[in-house]
Structure formats: C-alpha cells, structure tokens
Amino acid sequence: MINELNPSKRLLMGPGPSDVHPRVLRAMTTPLLGHLDPEFLKLMNETKDLLKLVFQTENKLTIPMSGTGSAGMETVFVNLIEPGDKVIIGVNGLFGQRMVDVAERTGATVIQVNAPWGEIIQPTDIEAALIENPGTKLVAVVHAETSTGVMQPLKPLSKVIHAHNALFVCDMVTSIGGIPTEIDDNEIDAAYSGTQKCLSAPPGLAPVTFNARALKVMANRKTKVQSWYLDLSMIQNYWNDERFYHHTAPITMVYALREALRIIHEEGLENVFSRHKIYGTALQSGLEGLGLELLVKKEHRLYQLTSVLIPEGINDFEVRTQLLTKYGIEIGGGLGELKGKVWRIGLMGYNATQTNVTQFLAAIEDVLREQGFKCEPGAGLLAANESIKDQVSI
Ligand SMILES: *Cc1c(COP(=O)(O)O)cnc(C)c1O
C-alpha cells in the first residue's frame, strides 16, 4: 500500500517555491469549471485586470502562460526573436545564463554582457555592446537575480536601450509582488514572471506582459513562432473576446493566481512592497548582527532574497539539513559559481513577516553554534528588531 499524501510542515524560505497563502490553497480546492464556461471566462478577465495592477501596466496583452517561470522566459524569446536576430543579454547570475541558452535556441545571435555574480549589469557596458552591434533587436536583463540577490536598476538601462531602438526585456519572476516592476514607467517592452515566488501561489503559471512596441514586432514577423504551445498569436485569441480554443487552461492554477493577486490588491501594492523592504532589511541586519557577511553590497540588495556567505569551516550541507530536520525550514544553497559559497534566504510574499525573521534568526543561530560558529547570543535578533523599529518609526 502506498500511503496517503501527508507532506511535512515546512517554512519555505529558499529562492522559491515559497509558502502558498492559505486562501490560495482554499481557492484551489473549489470545483473545476470548463475552460470555455462563461463563468470561467469572467474569472479570466478578472485575473488579467488584477495582473495589470500588480505588474503596474496598462498593457492589453498581459496574461498568464501555462507553465513555470521558465515558460515565461521562453514565451518572450520565441515570440519576439526570429533566426538571425541580434540579442544582447546581461549575465550576472544563473538566470541571465538561462536566457542566453533560450535565446540561442531560437536562432538568435547572442551577445553577452557580463558582470560578476553579486553585482549589477552596468548601463555603460550595455551601451558599448549596442554601439558595437548596430541593429540589435532586443536587450534582456534579470530584474531580481534570485541566484545572487541582486536588484538591477532599470531606468538607466531603459534609456540607453531605447536610444538604440532596441526592445527592453526583463525577467521579473522574483520581482512581481515583491518590489515595484513599473512596467509602463520603466518603459519595459516585454516581461515575464512566475507564480511561486512573491505571489505566494504554487509553481504553474508564468504571467507575461507585452507593450504596443513589442506587439508590432510580433505582428511583423516573417517566420512562424518555433513553439506551437507558446505562440502568442494563437494564445491571445483565447484570452481576448474571441475565446478561441488553443489548449486547456490549467483551471485550478488560474483560480490560484486570481486569489493570490486579489490578496495583494487588498493589502495594497505599496504596503506589500514596504513589508518586503522592512522585513528583508531586518533579516539582513540580523544576519550581519550574527557576524555573517552578505554577498551583495547594500545599495543593490533585493529584500525578498538574501545571499549570505558561508563562514569558513562551516559545513554547507549540514547546516541546511539541520535547519530542515530540526526546524522544518528550507533555505537554498548556492548555484553555479556560488555553489558551496552562499546560502540563499527568501522572504517572499506571504512569508515576509516579523515572525519568520525571528524564527529564522533563532534557528540559524542555534544551528551555526552547533557547528562551532562563534557569535554573540541573540545579537541577530536584536539587530533585526532595531532595524524594524528604525524603519517603522520613519
Ligand atoms: C525561479 C526563477 C526563474 C525560473 O522559474 P521556474 O518557475 O523555476 O521555471 C527564472 N528567473 C528567475 C529570476 C527566477 O527566480
């Protein structure tokens, strides 16, 4: 006999998935509607409207694609790129590297602009690449690099990219619902995201948004989109008033996304952003209070994902195992060139609370101490609480 499913209780404080809001879980247990039921069509429209609010855009083509964040990445590249197009991609972490891989598979000529992992992509480097490669169609960067914890400033890039008549594409998988995306204000032409990071829904949908400039590029394609499944010229006609059947929408995931967006809208976007900032900064102060060092310098840090350097002599795997088995807390290890060098700690969406900061700092202090790490007892919590007090009194 195979036992009934009964997963252990976890606090998901890694780079995603993060814990799902109970209201989202509840929405997912409601009965299915058919994907062309008029009642479901209404839910689709509401989901699109909420998505525009949370993405901070008026873009008509703002819809969730079926699949995880990477499907969103692929959607943007297969729909905007044709074989032979020149594409510039900023690479300062794993997800920039993934964009290169995806873009190359579309037949694009990819020019990489690199920065060390843990630092931002420099607008001057993008500008130099644009000058060196006239006729570049598109430039892409990762807004919130979950592999490092870096927040990429967008405005300076936007200016440079548009001065060279290229499209500006952003990976916003970890940004949405955590930090401002300001698609319209930043003049981002296309962006993609995911449901399982700061939206606090399970992995399974990839919200994407395209502005008029991007739509024009798609309308002028000479070749068919290589992917049938991700071809927006067909999928748009399911999400607009034509309601043309393309593939069966993952009904339950649309329920989940709609509820997740509704929760964010209820709290208020500005409140959601400031909650991430307050508790993310508190966690960072707490880690520093324990004597740990963070990978990213202060002005370029994300709030929803923090990379902390693993101290000398401390066993990476042991610490993560202890956190999981003793406290039920999951954090992430390092990826790529940061493997074995950092831990990645997420405070995303529903999880960005003082309770979780306190619980995590207490747990990590205990586990590190067991490993022989020397620190002032309670110094992490003290620093975190000071940081919260400072921010709330402003
Ligand atoms: C998680 C993540 C992705 C990939 O999303 P999946 O849901 O794992 O496919 C892409 N980009 C960034 C920045 C991410 O954090």
The ligand as an SDF file (V2000), in Angstrom:
LIG
                    3D

 15 15  0  0  0  0  0  0  0  0999 V2000
   12.7260   30.9990  -10.4100 C   0  0  0  0  0  0  0  0  0  0  0  0
   13.2320   31.8770  -11.4880 C   0  0  0  0  0  0  0  0  0  0  0  0
   13.1110   31.5490  -12.8520 C   0  0  0  0  0  0  0  0  0  0  0  0
   12.5810   30.2290  -13.3240 C   0  0  0  0  0  0  0  0  0  0  0  0
   11.3220   29.9540  -12.8880 O   0  0  0  0  0  0  0  0  0  0  0  0
   10.8040   28.4390  -12.8140 P   0  0  0  0  0  0  0  0  0  0  0  0
    9.4640   28.6260  -12.1930 O   0  0  0  0  0  0  0  0  0  0  0  0
   11.7640   27.6940  -11.9560 O   0  0  0  0  0  0  0  0  0  0  0  0
   10.7300   27.9060  -14.1790 O   0  0  0  0  0  0  0  0  0  0  0  0
   13.5610   32.4570  -13.7820 C   0  0  0  0  0  0  0  0  0  0  0  0
   14.1160   33.6270  -13.4120 N   0  0  0  0  0  0  0  0  0  0  0  0
   14.2620   33.9730  -12.1200 C   0  0  0  0  0  0  0  0  0  0  0  0
   14.8820   35.2790  -11.7730 C   0  0  0  0  0  0  0  0  0  0  0  0
   13.8300   33.1010  -11.1220 C   0  0  0  0  0  0  0  0  0  0  0  0
   13.9850   33.4430   -9.8350 O   0  0  0  0  0  0  0  0  0  0  0  0
  1  2  1  0
  2  3  1  0
  2 14  2  0
  3  4  1  0
  3 10  2  0
  4  5  1  0
  5  6  1  0
  6  7  2  0
  6  8  1  0
  6  9  1  0
 10 11  1  0
 11 12  2  0
 12 13  1  0
 12 14  1  0
 14 15  1  0
M  END
$$$$
